[in-house]
Amino acid sequence: MKRAELVLLGITAIWGFTFPAMKVSLEYVSPILFLAYRFGIATLLMLLLFRGRVLKRETLFEGLVLGVTLFFGHGFQIVGLKYTTASNSAFITSLYVVFTPFISYFLLGDRLGWRDVSSLVLAMSGLFLISGASLHFNYGDLLTVLCALSFAFQIVLVQRFGEKDYLSLAFWQIFWNFVLSLAYAAGAEGLSLPGNVYAWGGILYTGIFATVVAFTLQVRYQRETKAYRAALIYSAEPVFGHVSAFITMGEVLSPKGYLGALLILSGMWNEVRKD
């Protein structure tokens, strides 16, 4: 595995541990306000660390585009977490791996193969099982599917904008995510200061490690590998997410849930054979 791919694996582990962190925080702070604090802290930290190096105008538009996809992705994800488990959220979010080749086809002109289709079928079968194998689809799980679609767009667009300055691109996508989250929270949820240590623990962990560290490294190293290979590395995120949810919250899945999780992972890992 290349150095760049090892870095992406480390990022994936960081992201996996955000699921229980966010789930606990939601007991004390509204979801989009959580995102506003998360990305506000991340924006400030990047300015303090990198100063004018990140304020390049030539990446402003691309950063806005990425920021919009991240806003929808994180917004759907964290609101969905109010209505589903951290483990379900982790596995369903990872569907962006099987969505990515189809988005790449439409946006980048990449080829689609039968493995892409079979991977999607496997993963969607797993989604049905992990959501309870019922026609009454869980609301939180549905929102998380929309989150996965948004993240698939973000992954492909990072690949599309890969020739741009990675540091500035990372900053602008974080900044615009903050602006959009703050505007939505101000209008729909109201602005307040969280008064609980668990809320701030989740905000600081996701703001510093899962945002500044992870996104900066993502746009730096993802361009050194193919979009679908990056998505495959990110497929380890639900495993990290479920393990961390079990350790911190005692979450376990039902037998159908574990079978569904295995099918989702099988669909993602099937993509490896494209090489």
Accessible surface in RSA format (square Angstrom, percent):
REM  Atomic radii and reference values for relative SASA: ProtOr
REM  Chains: A
REM  Algorithm: Lee & Richards
REM  Probe-radius: 1.40
REM  Slices: 20
REM RES _ NUM      All-atoms   Total-Side   Main-Chain    Non-polar    All polar
REM                ABS   REL    ABS   REL    ABS   REL    ABS   REL    ABS   REL
RES MET A   1   143.08  74.1  62.63  41.5  80.45 191.6  73.77  62.7  69.32  91.8
RES LYS A   2   124.04  60.5 114.70  70.4   9.34  22.2  83.65  75.3  40.38  43.0
RES ARG A   3   177.77  74.6 168.27  85.8   9.50  22.6  63.63  87.0 114.15  69.2
RES ALA A   4     2.68   2.5   1.05   1.6   1.64   3.7   1.05   1.5   1.64   4.3
RES GLU A   5     3.53   2.0   3.53   2.7   0.00   0.0   0.00   0.0   3.53   2.9
RES LEU A   6    99.95  55.7  90.96  65.1   8.99  22.6  91.27  64.1   8.68  23.4
RES VAL A   7    33.71  22.2  25.55  23.1   8.17  19.7  32.31  28.1   1.41   3.8
RES LEU A   8     0.00   0.0   0.00   0.0   0.00   0.0   0.00   0.0   0.00   0.0
RES LEU A   9    61.87  34.5  61.69  44.1   0.18   0.4  61.69  43.3   0.18   0.5
RES GLY A  10    36.32  44.8   0.00   N/A  36.32  44.8  34.10  93.6   2.23   5.0
RES ILE A  11     1.89   1.1   0.87   0.6   1.02   2.5   0.87   0.6   1.02   2.8
RES THR A  12     0.00   0.0   0.00   0.0   0.00   0.0   0.00   0.0   0.00   0.0
RES ALA A  13    26.78  24.6  26.55  41.0   0.23   0.5  26.78  37.7   0.00   0.0
RES ILE A  14    40.09  22.8  37.88  28.2   2.21   5.3  39.99  28.8   0.10   0.3
RES TRP A  15    27.83  11.2  27.83  13.5   0.00   0.0  26.19  14.0   1.64   2.7
RES GLY A  16     0.00   0.0   0.00   N/A   0.00   0.0   0.00   0.0   0.00   0.0
RES PHE A  17    85.68  42.9  81.91  50.7   3.77   9.8  81.91  49.7   3.77  10.8
RES THR A  18     7.15   5.1   7.15   7.2   0.00   0.0   1.09   1.5   6.06   9.2
RES PHE A  19     0.23   0.1   0.23   0.1   0.00   0.0   0.23   0.1   0.00   0.0
RES PRO A  20     5.70   4.2   5.49   5.0   0.21   0.8   5.70   4.7   0.00   0.0
RES ALA A  21    26.02  23.9  13.97  21.6  12.05  27.4  24.28  34.2   1.74   4.6
RES MET A  22     1.54   0.8   1.54   1.0   0.00   0.0   0.93   0.8   0.61   0.8
RES LYS A  23    45.83  22.4  43.98  27.0   1.85   4.4  28.65  25.8  17.17  18.3
RES VAL A  24    43.47  28.6  43.31  39.2   0.16   0.4  43.47  37.8   0.00   0.0
RES SER A  25     0.05   0.0   0.05   0.1   0.00   0.0   0.00   0.0   0.05   0.1
RES LEU A  26    19.26  10.7   6.30   4.5  12.96  32.6   6.67   4.7  12.59  33.9
RES GLU A  27   128.64  73.9  91.28  69.1  37.36  89.0  40.51  78.4  88.13  72.0
RES TYR A  28    93.27  43.5  62.35  35.5  30.92  80.5  45.21  34.0  48.06  59.2
RES VAL A  29    13.22   8.7   2.17   2.0  11.05  26.6  10.46   9.1   2.76   7.5
RES SER A  30    39.18  33.1  27.23  36.3  11.94  27.5  30.36  64.7   8.81  12.3
RES PRO A  31    12.66   9.2  12.66  11.5   0.00   0.0  12.66  10.5   0.00   0.0
RES ILE A  32     7.69   4.4   7.69   5.7   0.00   0.0   7.69   5.5   0.00   0.0
RES LEU A  33     6.07   3.4   6.07   4.3   0.00   0.0   6.07   4.3   0.00   0.0
RES PHE A  34     0.00   0.0   0.00   0.0   0.00   0.0   0.00   0.0   0.00   0.0
RES LEU A  35     0.40   0.2   0.40   0.3   0.00   0.0   0.40   0.3   0.00   0.0
RES ALA A  36     3.33   3.1   2.42   3.7   0.91   2.1   2.81   4.0   0.52   1.4
RES TYR A  37    51.19  23.9  47.96  27.3   3.22   8.4  37.07  27.9  14.12  17.4
RES ARG A  38     3.52   1.5   3.52   1.8   0.00   0.0   0.00   0.0   3.52   2.1
RES PHE A  39     0.00   0.0   0.00   0.0   0.00   0.0   0.00   0.0   0.00   0.0
RES GLY A  40    16.29  20.1   0.00   N/A  16.29  20.1  10.68  29.3   5.62  12.6
RES ILE A  41    43.32  24.7  40.12  29.9   3.20   7.7  41.48  29.9   1.84   5.0
RES ALA A  42     0.00   0.0   0.00   0.0   0.00   0.0   0.00   0.0   0.00   0.0
RES THR A  43    10.78   7.7  10.78  10.9   0.00   0.0  10.78  14.5   0.00   0.0
RES LEU A  44   105.98  59.0 104.53  74.8   1.45   3.6 105.74  74.3   0.24   0.7
RES LEU A  45    45.97  25.6  45.18  32.3   0.79   2.0  45.97  32.3   0.00   0.0
RES MET A  46     0.00   0.0   0.00   0.0   0.00   0.0   0.00   0.0   0.00   0.0
RES LEU A  47    59.77  33.3  55.89  40.0   3.88   9.8  56.16  39.4   3.61   9.7
RES LEU A  48   105.46  58.7  93.70  67.0  11.76  29.6  94.40  66.3  11.06  29.8
RES LEU A  49   106.86  59.5  77.87  55.7  29.00  72.9  79.86  56.1  27.00  72.7
RES PHE A  50    46.51  23.3  42.74  26.5   3.77   9.8  44.66  27.1   1.85   5.3
RES ARG A  51   167.19  70.2 162.07  82.6   5.12  12.2  60.25  82.3 106.94  64.8
RES GLY A  52    50.77  62.6   0.00   N/A  50.77  62.6  30.30  83.1  20.47  45.9
RES ARG A  53   146.01  61.3 137.71  70.2   8.30  19.8  61.52  84.1  84.49  51.2
RES VAL A  54     0.00   0.0   0.00   0.0   0.00   0.0   0.00   0.0   0.00   0.0
RES LEU A  55    88.62  49.4  69.04  49.4  19.58  49.2  69.04  48.5  19.58  52.7
RES LYS A  56    75.30  36.7  71.37  43.8   3.93   9.4  39.09  35.2  36.21  38.6
RES ARG A  57   211.00  88.6 197.33 100.6  13.67  32.5  68.44  93.5 142.55  86.4
RES GLU A  58   109.29  62.7  89.37  67.6  19.92  47.4  56.22 108.7  53.07  43.3
RES THR A  59     0.09   0.1   0.09   0.1   0.00   0.0   0.09   0.1   0.00   0.0
RES LEU A  60    65.40  36.4  65.40  46.8   0.00   0.0  65.40  45.9   0.00   0.0
RES PHE A  61   136.95  68.5 132.72  82.2   4.23  11.0 135.29  82.0   1.66   4.7
RES GLU A  62    22.63  13.0  22.63  17.1   0.00   0.0   0.80   1.5  21.84  17.8
RES GLY A  63     0.00   0.0   0.00   N/A   0.00   0.0   0.00   0.0   0.00   0.0
RES LEU A  64    60.20  33.5  60.20  43.1   0.00   0.0  60.20  42.3   0.00   0.0
RES VAL A  65    39.04  25.7  35.91  32.5   3.13   7.5  38.84  33.7   0.20   0.5
RES LEU A  66     0.00   0.0   0.00   0.0   0.00   0.0   0.00   0.0   0.00   0.0
RES GLY A  67     0.00   0.0   0.00   N/A   0.00   0.0   0.00   0.0   0.00   0.0
RES VAL A  68    51.45  33.9  51.45  46.6   0.00   0.0  51.45  44.7   0.00   0.0
RES THR A  69    18.29  13.0  15.88  16.1   2.41   5.7  18.29  24.6   0.00   0.0
RES LEU A  70     2.71   1.5   2.71   1.9   0.00   0.0   2.71   1.9   0.00   0.0
RES PHE A  71    28.79  14.4  28.60  17.7   0.19   0.5  28.60  17.3   0.19   0.6
RES PHE A  72    98.29  49.2  96.32  59.7   1.98   5.1  98.25  59.6   0.04   0.1
RES GLY A  73     0.00   0.0   0.00   N/A   0.00   0.0   0.00   0.0   0.00   0.0
RES HIS A  74    12.61   6.9  12.44   8.6   0.17   0.4  11.75  12.1   0.86   1.0
RES GLY A  75     8.56  10.6   0.00   N/A   8.56  10.6   8.38  23.0   0.18   0.4
RES PHE A  76    57.03  28.5  54.87  34.0   2.16   5.6  55.61  33.7   1.41   4.0
RES GLN A  77     7.65   4.3   7.65   5.6   0.00   0.0   0.00   0.0   7.65   5.8
RES ILE A  78     0.24   0.1   0.24   0.2   0.00   0.0   0.24   0.2   0.00   0.0
RES VAL A  79    39.26  25.8  39.26  35.5   0.00   0.0  39.26  34.1   0.00   0.0
RES GLY A  80     0.00   0.0   0.00   N/A   0.00   0.0   0.00   0.0   0.00   0.0
RES LEU A  81     0.00   0.0   0.00   0.0   0.00   0.0   0.00   0.0   0.00   0.0
RES LYS A  82    96.31  47.0  66.27  40.7  30.05  71.5  32.82  29.5  63.50  67.6
RES TYR A  83   109.03  50.9  88.77  50.5  20.26  52.7  62.36  46.9  46.67  57.5
RES THR A  84    13.03   9.3   2.69   2.7  10.34  24.6   9.47  12.7   3.57   5.4
RES THR A  85    60.80  43.2  60.38  61.2   0.42   1.0  60.67  81.5   0.13   0.2
RES ALA A  86     0.00   0.0   0.00   0.0   0.00   0.0   0.00   0.0   0.00   0.0
RES SER A  87     0.53   0.4   0.53   0.7   0.00   0.0   0.53   1.1   0.00   0.0
RES ASN A  88    16.22  11.2  16.22  15.7   0.00   0.0   0.25   0.6  15.96  15.4
RES SER A  89     0.00   0.0   0.00   0.0   0.00   0.0   0.00   0.0   0.00   0.0
RES ALA A  90     0.41   0.4   0.00   0.0   0.41   0.9   0.00   0.0   0.41   1.1
RES PHE A  91     8.32   4.2   8.32   5.2   0.00   0.0   8.32   5.0   0.00   0.0
RES ILE A  92     0.00   0.0   0.00   0.0   0.00   0.0   0.00   0.0   0.00   0.0
RES THR A  93     1.11   0.8   1.11   1.1   0.00   0.0   1.11   1.5   0.00   0.0
RES SER A  94     0.93   0.8   0.29   0.4   0.64   1.5   0.87   1.9   0.06   0.1
RES LEU A  95     0.00   0.0   0.00   0.0   0.00   0.0   0.00   0.0   0.00   0.0
RES TYR A  96     7.48   3.5   7.48   4.3   0.00   0.0   5.58   4.2   1.91   2.4
RES VAL A  97     1.63   1.1   0.47   0.4   1.16   2.8   0.47   0.4   1.16   3.1
RES VAL A  98     0.36   0.2   0.00   0.0   0.36   0.9   0.09   0.1   0.27   0.7
RES PHE A  99    19.56   9.8  19.14  11.9   0.42   1.1  19.51  11.8   0.05   0.1
RES THR A 100     0.00   0.0   0.00   0.0   0.00   0.0   0.00   0.0   0.00   0.0
RES PRO A 101     5.49   4.0   1.70   1.5   3.80  13.8   5.07   4.2   0.43   2.6
RES PHE A 102    43.32  21.7  43.32  26.8   0.00   0.0  43.32  26.3   0.00   0.0
RES ILE A 103    17.80  10.1  17.80  13.3   0.00   0.0  17.80  12.8   0.00   0.0
RES SER A 104     4.33   3.7   4.33   5.8   0.00   0.0   2.73   5.8   1.59   2.2
RES TYR A 105   101.71  47.5  94.76  53.9   6.96  18.1  46.28  34.8  55.44  68.3
RES PHE A 106   154.44  77.3 122.33  75.8  32.11  83.6 125.26  75.9  29.18  83.5
RES LEU A 107    81.51  45.4  53.69  38.4  27.82  69.9  55.48  39.0  26.04  70.1
RES LEU A 108    53.66  29.9  21.11  15.1  32.55  81.8  27.09  19.0  26.58  71.5
RES GLY A 109    59.45  73.3   0.00   N/A  59.45  73.3  30.03  82.4  29.42  65.9
RES ASP A 110    64.44  45.1  59.14  58.9   5.30  12.5  20.71  48.8  43.72  43.6
RES ARG A 111   221.69  93.1 202.06 103.0  19.62  46.7  82.69 113.0 139.00  84.2
RES LEU A 112    60.98  34.0  31.22  22.3  29.76  74.8  32.23  22.6  28.75  77.4
RES GLY A 113    36.99  45.6   0.00   N/A  36.99  45.6  34.53  94.7   2.46   5.5
RES TRP A 114   168.21  67.5 156.90  75.9  11.31  26.6 136.33  72.7  31.88  51.7
RES ARG A 115    47.73  20.0  47.62  24.3   0.11   0.3   7.33  10.0  40.40  24.5
RES ASP A 116     1.06   0.7   0.87   0.9   0.20   0.5   0.01   0.0   1.05   1.1
RES VAL A 117    80.38  52.9  80.38  72.8   0.00   0.0  80.38  69.8   0.00   0.0
RES SER A 118    33.38  28.2  27.81  37.1   5.57  12.8  32.40  69.0   0.98   1.4
RES SER A 119     0.00   0.0   0.00   0.0   0.00   0.0   0.00   0.0   0.00   0.0
RES LEU A 120    45.97  25.6  45.97  32.9   0.00   0.0  45.97  32.3   0.00   0.0
RES VAL A 121    90.29  59.4  86.55  78.4   3.74   9.0  89.74  78.0   0.55   1.5
RES LEU A 122    59.73  33.3  59.35  42.5   0.38   1.0  59.73  42.0   0.00   0.0
RES ALA A 123     0.00   0.0   0.00   0.0   0.00   0.0   0.00   0.0   0.00   0.0
RES MET A 124    73.61  38.1  67.83  44.9   5.78  13.8  68.10  57.9   5.51   7.3
RES SER A 125    49.42  41.8  40.89  54.6   8.54  19.7  25.28  53.8  24.14  33.8
RES GLY A 126     0.00   0.0   0.00   N/A   0.00   0.0   0.00   0.0   0.00   0.0
RES LEU A 127     9.37   5.2   9.37   6.7   0.00   0.0   9.37   6.6   0.00   0.0
RES PHE A 128    89.80  44.9  87.65  54.3   2.15   5.6  89.08  54.0   0.72   2.0
RES LEU A 129    33.51  18.7  33.23  23.8   0.27   0.7  33.23  23.3   0.27   0.7
RES ILE A 130    10.28   5.8   0.14   0.1  10.14  24.4   0.14   0.1  10.14  27.5
RES SER A 131    15.40  13.0   1.43   1.9  13.97  32.2   4.32   9.2  11.08  15.5
RES GLY A 132    43.80  54.0   0.00   N/A  43.80  54.0  29.80  81.8  14.01  31.4
RES ALA A 133    29.27  26.9   8.31  12.8  20.97  47.7   8.31  11.7  20.97  55.5
RES SER A 134    44.72  37.8  34.44  46.0  10.28  23.7  29.30  62.4  15.41  21.6
RES LEU A 135   171.96  95.8 142.08 101.6  29.89  75.1 145.13 101.9  26.83  72.2
RES HIS A 136   166.18  90.8 147.84 102.8  18.34  46.9 102.19 105.3  63.99  74.5
RES PHE A 137    70.62  35.3  46.57  28.8  24.05  62.6  46.88  28.4  23.74  67.9
RES ASN A 138    55.88  38.5  47.57  46.0   8.31  20.0  15.60  37.5  40.28  38.9
RES TYR A 139   122.64  57.3 115.89  65.9   6.75  17.6  82.92  62.3  39.72  49.0
RES GLY A 140     0.00   0.0   0.00   N/A   0.00   0.0   0.00   0.0   0.00   0.0
RES ASP A 141     1.63   1.1   1.63   1.6   0.00   0.0   0.00   0.0   1.63   1.6
RES LEU A 142    84.85  47.3  84.85  60.7   0.00   0.0  84.85  59.6   0.00   0.0
RES LEU A 143    17.36   9.7  17.36  12.4   0.00   0.0  17.36  12.2   0.00   0.0
RES THR A 144     0.00   0.0   0.00   0.0   0.00   0.0   0.00   0.0   0.00   0.0
RES VAL A 145    17.81  11.7  17.81  16.1   0.00   0.0  17.81  15.5   0.00   0.0
RES LEU A 146    65.79  36.6  64.61  46.2   1.18   3.0  64.71  45.4   1.08   2.9
RES CYS A 147     0.00   0.0   0.00   0.0   0.00   0.0   0.00   0.0   0.00   0.0
RES ALA A 148     0.00   0.0   0.00   0.0   0.00   0.0   0.00   0.0   0.00   0.0
RES LEU A 149    65.34  36.4  65.32  46.7   0.01   0.0  65.34  45.9   0.00   0.0
RES SER A 150    15.07  12.7  10.91  14.6   4.16   9.6   5.25  11.2   9.82  13.8
RES PHE A 151    21.10  10.6  21.10  13.1   0.00   0.0  21.10  12.8   0.00   0.0
RES ALA A 152     0.00   0.0   0.00   0.0   0.00   0.0   0.00   0.0   0.00   0.0
RES PHE A 153    78.66  39.4  78.66  48.7   0.00   0.0  78.66  47.7   0.00   0.0
RES GLN A 154     6.21   3.5   6.21   4.5   0.00   0.0   0.00   0.0   6.21   4.7
RES ILE A 155     4.61   2.6   4.61   3.4   0.00   0.0   4.61   3.3   0.00   0.0
RES VAL A 156     0.00   0.0   0.00   0.0   0.00   0.0   0.00   0.0   0.00   0.0
RES LEU A 157    22.61  12.6  22.61  16.2   0.00   0.0  22.61  15.9   0.00   0.0
RES VAL A 158     1.88   1.2   1.81   1.6   0.07   0.2   1.81   1.6   0.07   0.2
RES GLN A 159    51.53  28.8  36.53  26.7  15.00  35.7  10.58  22.5  40.95  31.1
RES ARG A 160   124.84  52.4 117.43  59.9   7.40  17.6  21.32  29.1 103.52  62.7
RES PHE A 161    23.73  11.9  23.73  14.7   0.00   0.0  23.73  14.4   0.00   0.0
RES GLY A 162    12.70  15.7   0.00   N/A  12.70  15.7  10.36  28.4   2.34   5.2
RES GLU A 163   126.55  72.7  87.39  66.1  39.16  93.2  72.48 140.2  54.07  44.1
RES LYS A 164    58.77  28.7  54.31  33.3   4.47  10.6  17.33  15.6  41.45  44.2
RES ASP A 165    48.51  34.0  33.78  33.6  14.73  34.8  18.45  43.4  30.06  30.0
RES TYR A 166    58.87  27.5  58.04  33.0   0.83   2.2  26.49  19.9  32.38  39.9
RES LEU A 167     6.77   3.8   6.77   4.8   0.00   0.0   6.77   4.8   0.00   0.0
RES SER A 168     0.00   0.0   0.00   0.0   0.00   0.0   0.00   0.0   0.00   0.0
RES LEU A 169     2.86   1.6   2.86   2.0   0.00   0.0   2.86   2.0   0.00   0.0
RES ALA A 170     0.00   0.0   0.00   0.0   0.00   0.0   0.00   0.0   0.00   0.0
RES PHE A 171     3.23   1.6   3.23   2.0   0.00   0.0   3.23   2.0   0.00   0.0
RES TRP A 172    29.19  11.7  29.19  14.1   0.00   0.0  29.19  15.6   0.00   0.0
RES GLN A 173     0.00   0.0   0.00   0.0   0.00   0.0   0.00   0.0   0.00   0.0
RES ILE A 174     0.00   0.0   0.00   0.0   0.00   0.0   0.00   0.0   0.00   0.0
RES PHE A 175    53.52  26.8  53.52  33.2   0.00   0.0  53.52  32.4   0.00   0.0
RES TRP A 176    57.23  23.0  57.23  27.7   0.00   0.0  57.23  30.5   0.00   0.0
RES ASN A 177     0.00   0.0   0.00   0.0   0.00   0.0   0.00   0.0   0.00   0.0
RES PHE A 178    49.10  24.6  49.10  30.4   0.00   0.0  49.10  29.8   0.00   0.0
RES VAL A 179    49.64  32.7  47.68  43.2   1.96   4.7  48.50  42.1   1.13   3.1
RES LEU A 180    53.20  29.6  50.69  36.3   2.51   6.3  50.87  35.7   2.34   6.3
RES SER A 181     0.00   0.0   0.00   0.0   0.00   0.0   0.00   0.0   0.00   0.0
RES LEU A 182    66.06  36.8  66.06  47.3   0.00   0.0  66.06  46.4   0.00   0.0
RES ALA A 183    65.34  60.1  46.19  71.3  19.14  43.6  54.87  77.3  10.47  27.7
RES TYR A 184   113.30  52.9 104.28  59.3   9.03  23.5  69.32  52.1  43.98  54.2
RES ALA A 185     0.00   0.0   0.00   0.0   0.00   0.0   0.00   0.0   0.00   0.0
RES ALA A 186    52.16  48.0  29.88  46.1  22.29  50.7  30.48  42.9  21.68  57.4
RES GLY A 187    73.10  90.1   0.00   N/A  73.10  90.1  38.08 104.5  35.02  78.4
RES ALA A 188    67.76  62.3  26.69  41.2  41.07  93.4  35.57  50.1  32.19  85.3
RES GLU A 189    58.85  33.8  20.19  15.3  38.66  92.0  22.77  44.0  36.08  29.5
RES GLY A 190    34.98  43.1   0.00   N/A  34.98  43.1  30.22  82.9   4.75  10.6
RES LEU A 191   105.86  59.0  71.71  51.3  34.14  85.8  72.00  50.6  33.86  91.1
RES SER A 192    73.01  61.7  60.33  80.5  12.68  29.2  49.91 106.3  23.10  32.4
RES LEU A 193   135.61  75.5 110.39  79.0  25.22  63.4 110.39  77.5  25.22  67.9
RES PRO A 194    10.16   7.4   0.23   0.2   9.93  36.1   6.67   5.5   3.49  21.7
RES GLY A 195    85.10 104.9   0.00   N/A  85.10 104.9  40.07 110.0  45.03 100.8
RES ASN A 196    41.59  28.7  38.46  37.2   3.13   7.5  10.27  24.7  31.33  30.3
RES VAL A 197   115.73  76.2 104.21  94.3  11.52  27.8 108.53  94.3   7.20  19.5
RES TYR A 198   131.88  61.6 124.80  71.0   7.08  18.4  79.85  60.0  52.03  64.1
RES ALA A 199     0.00   0.0   0.00   0.0   0.00   0.0   0.00   0.0   0.00   0.0
RES TRP A 200    68.05  27.3  68.05  32.9   0.00   0.0  59.00  31.5   9.04  14.7
RES GLY A 201    39.28  48.4   0.00   N/A  39.28  48.4  33.81  92.8   5.47  12.2
RES GLY A 202     4.46   5.5   0.00   N/A   4.46   5.5   1.97   5.4   2.49   5.6
RES ILE A 203     0.00   0.0   0.00   0.0   0.00   0.0   0.00   0.0   0.00   0.0
RES LEU A 204    79.30  44.2  78.90  56.4   0.40   1.0  79.16  55.6   0.14   0.4
RES TYR A 205    60.55  28.3  56.72  32.3   3.83  10.0  54.23  40.8   6.32   7.8
RES THR A 206     0.00   0.0   0.00   0.0   0.00   0.0   0.00   0.0   0.00   0.0
RES GLY A 207     0.00   0.0   0.00   N/A   0.00   0.0   0.00   0.0   0.00   0.0
RES ILE A 208    55.25  31.4  55.25  41.2   0.00   0.0  55.25  39.8   0.00   0.0
RES PHE A 209    98.85  49.5  98.85  61.2   0.00   0.0  98.85  59.9   0.00   0.0
RES ALA A 210     0.00   0.0   0.00   0.0   0.00   0.0   0.00   0.0   0.00   0.0
RES THR A 211     0.00   0.0   0.00   0.0   0.00   0.0   0.00   0.0   0.00   0.0
RES VAL A 212     7.15   4.7   7.08   6.4   0.06   0.2   7.08   6.2   0.06   0.2
RES VAL A 213    54.02  35.5  49.07  44.4   4.95  11.9  54.00  46.9   0.02   0.0
RES ALA A 214     0.00   0.0   0.00   0.0   0.00   0.0   0.00   0.0   0.00   0.0
RES PHE A 215     6.68   3.3   6.68   4.1   0.00   0.0   6.68   4.0   0.00   0.0
RES THR A 216    15.55  11.1  15.55  15.8   0.00   0.0  15.52  20.8   0.03   0.0
RES LEU A 217    59.42  33.1  59.42  42.5   0.00   0.0  59.42  41.7   0.00   0.0
RES GLN A 218     2.44   1.4   2.44   1.8   0.00   0.0   0.00   0.0   2.44   1.8
RES VAL A 219     3.44   2.3   0.16   0.1   3.28   7.9   0.16   0.1   3.28   8.9
RES ARG A 220    68.93  28.9  68.93  35.1   0.00   0.0   5.89   8.1  63.04  38.2
RES TYR A 221    26.58  12.4  26.58  15.1   0.00   0.0   6.45   4.8  20.13  24.8
RES GLN A 222     0.00   0.0   0.00   0.0   0.00   0.0   0.00   0.0   0.00   0.0
RES ARG A 223    88.24  37.0  62.39  31.8  25.85  61.5  21.92  30.0  66.32  40.2
RES GLU A 224    80.41  46.2  61.97  46.9  18.44  43.9  35.25  68.2  45.16  36.9
RES THR A 225    11.15   7.9   1.00   1.0  10.15  24.2   8.65  11.6   2.50   3.8
RES LYS A 226   126.17  61.6 125.27  76.9   0.90   2.1  75.59  68.0  50.57  53.9
RES ALA A 227     6.71   6.2   3.34   5.2   3.37   7.7   3.34   4.7   3.37   8.9
RES TYR A 228    33.87  15.8  32.31  18.4   1.56   4.0  28.82  21.7   5.04   6.2
RES ARG A 229    74.69  31.4  73.70  37.6   0.99   2.4  17.12  23.4  57.57  34.9
RES ALA A 230     0.00   0.0   0.00   0.0   0.00   0.0   0.00   0.0   0.00   0.0
RES ALA A 231     0.56   0.5   0.56   0.9   0.00   0.0   0.56   0.8   0.00   0.0
RES LEU A 232    16.44   9.2  10.27   7.3   6.16  15.5  10.57   7.4   5.87  15.8
RES ILE A 233    19.00  10.8  11.27   8.4   7.73  18.6  18.35  13.2   0.65   1.8
RES TYR A 234     1.18   0.5   1.18   0.7   0.00   0.0   1.18   0.9   0.00   0.0
RES SER A 235     2.93   2.5   2.93   3.9   0.00   0.0   0.00   0.0   2.93   4.1
RES ALA A 236    25.74  23.7  24.27  37.5   1.47   3.3  25.74  36.3   0.00   0.0
RES GLU A 237    10.65   6.1  10.65   8.1   0.00   0.0   1.10   2.1   9.55   7.8
RES PRO A 238     0.00   0.0   0.00   0.0   0.00   0.0   0.00   0.0   0.00   0.0
RES VAL A 239    60.38  39.7  59.06  53.5   1.33   3.2  60.38  52.5   0.00   0.0
RES PHE A 240    63.39  31.7  63.09  39.1   0.31   0.8  63.39  38.4   0.00   0.0
RES GLY A 241     0.00   0.0   0.00   N/A   0.00   0.0   0.00   0.0   0.00   0.0
RES HIS A 242    24.79  13.6  24.79  17.2   0.00   0.0  19.41  20.0   5.39   6.3
RES VAL A 243    69.79  45.9  68.17  61.7   1.62   3.9  69.79  60.6   0.00   0.0
RES SER A 244     0.20   0.2   0.00   0.0   0.20   0.5   0.20   0.4   0.00   0.0
RES ALA A 245     0.00   0.0   0.00   0.0   0.00   0.0   0.00   0.0   0.00   0.0
RES PHE A 246   112.66  56.4 108.12  67.0   4.53  11.8 108.12  65.6   4.53  13.0
RES ILE A 247   120.31  68.5  90.31  67.3  30.01  72.3  95.20  68.6  25.11  68.1
RES THR A 248    88.41  62.9  50.16  50.8  38.25  91.2  56.89  76.4  31.52  47.6
RES MET A 249    68.23  35.3  31.56  20.9  36.66  87.3  41.90  35.6  26.33  34.9
RES GLY A 250    49.45  61.0   0.00   N/A  49.45  61.0  25.72  70.6  23.73  53.2
RES GLU A 251    26.77  15.4  21.16  16.0   5.61  13.4  22.55  43.6   4.22   3.4
RES VAL A 252   100.38  66.1  76.20  69.0  24.18  58.3  76.24  66.2  24.14  65.5
RES LEU A 253    21.45  11.9   9.72   7.0  11.73  29.5  12.53   8.8   8.93  24.0
RES SER A 254    64.42  54.4  50.84  67.9  13.58  31.3  44.82  95.4  19.60  27.5
RES PRO A 255   118.97  86.7 106.21  96.8  12.75  46.4 112.96  93.3   6.00  37.3
RES LYS A 256   116.02  56.6 114.21  70.1   1.81   4.3  71.88  64.7  44.14  47.0
RES GLY A 257     2.97   3.7   0.00   N/A   2.97   3.7   2.95   8.1   0.01   0.0
RES TYR A 258    95.97  44.8  91.18  51.9   4.80  12.5  79.92  60.1  16.06  19.8
RES LEU A 259    91.43  50.9  86.76  62.1   4.67  11.7  90.49  63.6   0.94   2.5
RES GLY A 260     0.00   0.0   0.00   N/A   0.00   0.0   0.00   0.0   0.00   0.0
RES ALA A 261     4.35   4.0   4.35   6.7   0.00   0.0   4.35   6.1   0.00   0.0
RES LEU A 262    98.04  54.6  96.23  68.8   1.82   4.6  97.64  68.6   0.41   1.1
RES LEU A 263    39.96  22.3  39.96  28.6   0.00   0.0  39.96  28.1   0.00   0.0
RES ILE A 264     0.00   0.0   0.00   0.0   0.00   0.0   0.00   0.0   0.00   0.0
RES LEU A 265    15.97   8.9  15.97  11.4   0.00   0.0  15.97  11.2   0.00   0.0
RES SER A 266    36.32  30.7  30.82  41.1   5.50  12.7  17.37  37.0  18.95  26.5
RES GLY A 267     0.00   0.0   0.00   N/A   0.00   0.0   0.00   0.0   0.00   0.0
RES MET A 268     0.00   0.0   0.00   0.0   0.00   0.0   0.00   0.0   0.00   0.0
RES TRP A 269   119.66  48.0 114.69  55.5   4.97  11.7 104.00  55.5  15.66  25.4
RES ASN A 270    20.44  14.1  15.46  14.9   4.98  12.0   8.20  19.7  12.24  11.8
RES GLU A 271     1.52   0.9   1.52   1.2   0.00   0.0   1.28   2.5   0.24   0.2
RES VAL A 272    75.29  49.5  72.55  65.7   2.74   6.6  72.72  63.2   2.57   7.0
RES ARG A 273   153.06  64.3 131.81  67.2  21.25  50.6  50.59  69.1 102.47  62.1
RES LYS A 274    67.70  33.0  33.76  20.7  33.94  80.8  30.72  27.7  36.98  39.4
RES ASP A 275   116.63  81.7  50.62  50.4  66.01 156.1  53.17 125.1  63.46  63.3
END  Absolute sums over single chains surface
CHAIN  1 A    11803.0       9711.5       2091.4       8326.2       3476.8
END  Absolute sums over all chains
TOTAL         11803.0       9711.5       2091.4       8326.2       3476.8
